[in-house]
Amino acid sequence: MMTPKQARSKLEQITGWYFLADRGRMAYSAEITITIRKSLGMSQREFAKAIGDSASNVCAVETGKRVPGAAWLLKVLNVQGPS
């Protein structure tokens, strides 16, 4: 499992975006999840299964209806692509 600092570095590397930490929580946007999921070639359902969440929660994050916390983001960053 990555530390928050490692996660931020990986996120910046994957997306090319720079994020500011705010009291230990990273700024987050829906585009991050979409970018990572699509780069892995996964559907929302496959991605949800990989992170141990529901497809409806992944959809809510990707549409901006839900803003996940740092723990969720760490799970997203630890997802391995389909084998």
Residue pairs with C-beta under 8 A, 6 or more apart in sequence:
1 74
1 78
2 10
2 74
2 77
2 78
4 21
4 24
4 26
4 70
4 74
7 26
7 70
7 73
7 74
7 77
8 19
8 21
8 26
10 77
11 17
11 19
11 26
11 32
11 73
11 77
12 18
12 19
14 35
14 36
14 39
15 31
15 32
15 35
15 36
17 32
19 26
19 27
19 28
20 26
20 27
21 27
24 70
25 69
25 70
26 70
26 73
28 67
28 68
28 73
29 64
30 61
30 62
30 63
30 64
32 73
32 76
33 47
33 58
33 61
33 62
33 76
34 62
36 76
36 77
36 79
37 44
37 47
37 58
37 62
40 47
40 79
40 81
40 82
41 81
41 82
42 50
42 79
42 81
42 82
44 55
44 58
44 59
44 62
45 55
46 82
47 58
47 79
48 54
48 55
48 57
48 58
50 79
50 80
51 58
51 72
51 75
51 76
51 79
52 75
53 72
53 75
57 66
60 66
61 67
61 68
61 72
